[in-house]
Amino acid sequence: MKATVYLDTTIPSFYFETREDSESVYKRSVTVDWWDNERYNYQLFVSEWVRGELSEGNYPNKQEVVKLIEEVLSLKISDEIADIVDVYLKHKLMPQNDIGDAFHLAFASFYKMDYLLTWNCNHLANANKQRQISIINAKINLCTPRIITPELLFRERK
């Protein structure tokens, strides 16, 4: 059985990133390498929230970004997801003014994903947040996925 991976919005976004600063170029390169060579080793999921975020606004390569995840399985939003988000916000686990991160974590936790894959190292893939996330999830009987960047989800290459 393949490990399950929840992709937050940053993963398909960085596949088509157009900024040329060194950090963006690096993230695009790793994302493209992971997507093209590693994603087949995992069962991928996005949420209705991810699809909504990617469909909003005008940004470069929007059609390509949305198309990239067209075949990825989608997790449904529910009252339970909204309740989990409320708990995260109440405990100041995620920022009040940008609830997207709380939704990504809620989807990955509720649906028992093995991994939450993200480039968001501020609120999600952050070693200092991991303990807090695990404590809150344990209090509400949720599993905590491993929250990592694509760099950490490559299989050993020969």
SEPA-243577 format. One record per residue (C-alpha): residue in three letters; chain; x, y, z. Coordinates in pm, 1 decimal, decimal comma. Example, Ala and Ser with C-alpha at 12.3 -4.5 7.8 and 13.67 -1.06 7.14 Angstrom:
! residues 2
+------+------+----------+----------+----------+
! code ! unit !        x !        y !        z !
+------+------+----------+----------+----------+
!  ala !    A !   1230,0 !   -450,0 !    780,0 !
!  ser !    A !   1367,0 !   -106,0 !    714,0 !
+------+------+----------+----------+----------+
END
This chain:
! residues 158
+------+------+----------+----------+----------+
! code ! unit !        x !        y !        z !
+------+------+----------+----------+----------+
!  met !    A !      0,0 !      0,0 !      0,0 !
!  lys !    A !    131,7 !    341,3 !    -94,4 !
!  ala !    A !    175,4 !    614,4 !    164,8 !
!  thr !    A !    -81,5 !    893,8 !    138,8 !
!  val !    A !     21,9 !   1251,6 !     67,7 !
!  tyr !    A !   -193,4 !   1560,7 !    105,9 !
!  leu !    A !    -69,4 !   1838,1 !   -123,2 !
!  asp !    A !   -131,5 !   2190,4 !     -3,2 !
!  thr !    A !   -163,3 !   2476,6 !   -249,9 !
!  thr !    A !    209,3 !   2557,0 !   -251,7 !
!  ile !    A !    306,5 !   2232,6 !   -426,7 !
!  pro !    A !    120,7 !   2276,7 !   -757,4 !
!  ser !    A !    190,2 !   2651,3 !   -737,6 !
!  phe !    A !    566,7 !   2605,6 !   -720,1 !
!  tyr !    A !    564,2 !   2360,7 !  -1011,6 !
!  phe !    A !    494,1 !   2659,8 !  -1237,4 !
!  glu !    A !    662,0 !   2932,8 !  -1028,3 !
!  thr !    A !    783,1 !   3223,9 !  -1243,5 !
!  arg !    A !    981,4 !   3428,8 !   -990,8 !
!  glu !    A !   1355,1 !   3411,5 !  -1046,6 !
!  asp !    A !   1492,7 !   3478,3 !   -697,9 !
!  ser !    A !   1715,6 !   3195,0 !   -575,3 !
!  glu !    A !   1466,3 !   3058,6 !   -320,4 !
!  ser !    A !   1182,0 !   3040,4 !   -574,6 !
!  val !    A !   1405,7 !   2882,1 !   -839,0 !
!  tyr !    A !   1520,0 !   2620,8 !   -587,1 !
!  lys !    A !   1165,4 !   2538,0 !   -473,2 !
!  arg !    A !   1047,0 !   2514,6 !   -834,0 !
!  ser !    A !   1334,7 !   2280,9 !   -921,4 !
!  val !    A !   1272,1 !   2048,6 !   -625,9 !
!  thr !    A !    895,4 !   2052,2 !   -684,7 !
!  val !    A !    931,9 !   1966,4 !  -1054,6 !
!  asp !    A !   1180,4 !   1687,6 !   -974,9 !
!  trp !    A !    953,4 !   1543,8 !   -704,3 !
!  trp !    A !    638,5 !   1571,5 !   -916,2 !
!  asp !    A !    796,2 !   1424,6 !  -1229,1 !
!  asn !    A !    991,8 !   1145,0 !  -1059,9 !
!  glu !    A !    852,6 !   1066,4 !   -715,9 !
!  arg !    A !    479,5 !   1130,5 !   -699,5 !
!  tyr !    A !    404,5 !    790,6 !   -851,6 !
!  asn !    A !    536,1 !    628,3 !   -533,6 !
!  tyr !    A !    253,3 !    782,5 !   -329,1 !
!  gln !    A !   -123,0 !    812,5 !   -329,9 !
!  leu !    A !   -186,9 !   1184,1 !   -375,0 !
!  phe !    A !   -474,9 !   1390,6 !   -242,3 !
!  val !    A !   -580,5 !   1753,2 !   -250,5 !
!  ser !    A !   -889,2 !   1905,8 !    -94,3 !
!  glu !    A !  -1177,5 !   2108,9 !   -221,1 !
!  trp !    A !  -1005,3 !   2393,4 !    -34,8 !
!  val !    A !   -688,7 !   2355,9 !   -247,1 !
!  arg !    A !   -891,0 !   2349,3 !   -567,5 !
!  gly !    A !  -1073,9 !   2664,0 !   -454,7 !
!  glu !    A !   -752,9 !   2849,8 !   -365,5 !
!  leu !    A !   -595,6 !   2762,9 !   -699,9 !
!  ser !    A !   -908,5 !   2867,6 !   -893,0 !
!  glu !    A !   -919,2 !   3214,0 !   -733,9 !
!  gly !    A !   -747,9 !   3525,7 !   -860,0 !
!  asn !    A !   -522,2 !   3596,3 !  -1152,4 !
!  tyr !    A !   -167,1 !   3467,8 !  -1145,5 !
!  pro !    A !     84,8 !   3339,2 !  -1401,1 !
!  asn !    A !     20,0 !   2990,2 !  -1538,9 !
!  lys !    A !   -310,0 !   2955,6 !  -1353,8 !
!  gln !    A !   -458,2 !   2715,1 !  -1610,3 !
!  glu !    A !   -150,6 !   2491,7 !  -1599,0 !
!  val !    A !   -147,3 !   2489,3 !  -1218,2 !
!  val !    A !   -514,6 !   2390,6 !  -1198,2 !
!  lys !    A !   -465,6 !   2127,7 !  -1469,4 !
!  leu !    A !   -165,0 !   1977,0 !  -1288,7 !
!  ile !    A !   -387,4 !   1846,3 !  -1006,5 !
!  glu !    A !   -684,4 !   1761,8 !  -1227,4 !
!  glu !    A !   -637,2 !   1385,4 !  -1179,1 !
!  val !    A !   -546,9 !   1402,8 !   -808,0 !
!  leu !    A !   -809,7 !   1262,9 !   -572,0 !
!  ser !    A !  -1007,2 !   1528,6 !   -386,5 !
!  leu !    A !  -1102,9 !   1526,0 !    -18,0 !
!  lys !    A !  -1444,8 !   1667,0 !     66,7 !
!  ile !    A !  -1503,3 !   1945,8 !    313,0 !
!  ser !    A !  -1737,7 !   1864,0 !    599,7 !
!  asp !    A !  -1870,0 !   2006,7 !    924,2 !
!  glu !    A !  -1601,1 !   1803,6 !   1105,7 !
!  ile !    A !  -1327,7 !   1979,9 !    906,0 !
!  ala !    A !  -1474,6 !   2319,8 !    994,4 !
!  asp !    A !  -1491,8 !   2218,0 !   1361,9 !
!  ile !    A !  -1125,2 !   2112,9 !   1356,8 !
!  val !    A !  -1030,2 !   2446,5 !   1200,1 !
!  asp !    A !  -1217,1 !   2622,7 !   1482,3 !
!  val !    A !  -1014,5 !   2427,4 !   1739,6 !
!  tyr !    A !   -688,0 !   2518,0 !   1566,2 !
!  leu !    A !   -782,6 !   2885,6 !   1558,9 !
!  lys !    A !   -908,2 !   2882,4 !   1919,4 !
!  his !    A !   -573,0 !   2740,6 !   2034,5 !
!  lys !    A !   -381,8 !   2988,5 !   1814,4 !
!  leu !    A !   -220,5 !   2698,6 !   1631,3 !
!  met !    A !   -269,2 !   2874,5 !   1297,8 !
!  pro !    A !   -311,9 !   3242,5 !   1211,3 !
!  gln !    A !   -661,1 !   3389,9 !   1247,7 !
!  asn !    A !   -624,2 !   3614,3 !    942,1 !
!  asp !    A !   -530,0 !   3337,0 !    697,4 !
!  ile !    A !   -726,6 !   3023,2 !    770,5 !
!  gly !    A !   -600,7 !   2829,5 !    468,3 !
!  asp !    A !   -318,6 !   2670,3 !    667,7 !
!  ala !    A !   -565,9 !   2554,5 !    931,8 !
!  phe !    A !   -781,1 !   2396,4 !    661,8 !
!  his !    A !   -484,2 !   2214,9 !    505,3 !
!  leu !    A !   -382,2 !   2073,7 !    842,0 !
!  ala !    A !   -742,8 !   1980,3 !    924,8 !
!  phe !    A !   -787,1 !   1790,9 !    596,7 !
!  ala !    A !   -458,4 !   1603,8 !    631,4 !
!  ser !    A !   -529,3 !   1517,4 !    996,3 !
!  phe !    A !   -898,1 !   1424,2 !    961,6 !
!  tyr !    A !   -835,6 !   1204,1 !    658,8 !
!  lys !    A !   -534,3 !   1040,0 !    828,8 !
!  met !    A !   -278,9 !   1130,2 !    564,9 !
!  asp !    A !     72,2 !    997,5 !    615,9 !
!  tyr !    A !    221,5 !   1325,6 !    491,7 !
!  leu !    A !    119,6 !   1686,4 !    443,7 !
!  leu !    A !    349,1 !   1816,8 !    169,3 !
!  thr !    A !    405,0 !   2191,7 !    169,0 !
!  trp !    A !    652,4 !   2472,3 !    110,8 !
!  asn !    A !    492,8 !   2666,9 !    395,9 !
!  cys !    A !    769,3 !   2651,4 !    655,1 !
!  asn !    A !    623,5 !   2933,6 !    859,9 !
!  his !    A !    299,7 !   2775,2 !    982,3 !
!  leu !    A !    315,0 !   2412,1 !    871,2 !
!  ala !    A !    653,2 !   2249,0 !    797,3 !
!  asn !    A !    810,8 !   2404,4 !   1102,7 !
!  ala !    A !    983,0 !   2195,3 !   1369,0 !
!  asn !    A !    876,0 !   2444,9 !   1635,8 !
!  lys !    A !    508,1 !   2397,6 !   1544,0 !
!  gln !    A !    517,3 !   2017,9 !   1522,3 !
!  arg !    A !    490,6 !   1960,3 !   1897,5 !
!  gln !    A !    199,5 !   2204,4 !   1931,4 !
!  ile !    A !     20,7 !   2045,6 !   1637,0 !
!  ser !    A !     67,1 !   1696,4 !   1783,0 !
!  ile !    A !    -61,8 !   1804,4 !   2125,7 !
!  ile !    A !   -376,1 !   1970,7 !   1988,9 !
!  asn !    A !   -447,0 !   1681,4 !   1750,6 !
!  ala !    A !   -406,0 !   1429,3 !   2033,6 !
!  lys !    A !   -654,2 !   1627,6 !   2246,6 !
!  ile !    A !   -915,8 !   1599,6 !   1972,8 !
!  asn !    A !   -832,2 !   1238,8 !   1879,8 !
!  leu !    A !   -670,3 !   1310,5 !   1544,4 !
!  cys !    A !   -362,6 !   1162,0 !   1387,7 !
!  thr !    A !    -89,2 !   1406,9 !   1298,2 !
!  pro !    A !     63,1 !   1368,0 !    954,2 !
!  arg !    A !    433,6 !   1421,5 !    899,2 !
!  ile !    A !    443,9 !   1779,0 !    771,1 !
!  ile !    A !    734,7 !   1814,0 !    533,0 !
!  thr !    A !    869,2 !   1982,9 !    222,0 !
!  pro !    A !    924,3 !   1788,7 !   -101,7 !
!  glu !    A !   1298,9 !   1769,4 !    -30,6 !
!  leu !    A !   1223,8 !   1517,6 !    244,0 !
!  leu !    A !    999,0 !   1290,2 !     37,2 !
!  phe !    A !   1243,9 !   1154,8 !   -217,8 !
!  arg !    A !   1316,5 !    784,5 !   -218,3 !
!  glu !    A !   1678,7 !    679,3 !   -206,7 !
!  arg !    A !   1830,5 !    700,7 !   -552,8 !
!  lys !    A !   2084,0 !    451,9 !   -678,5 !
+------+------+----------+----------+----------+
END
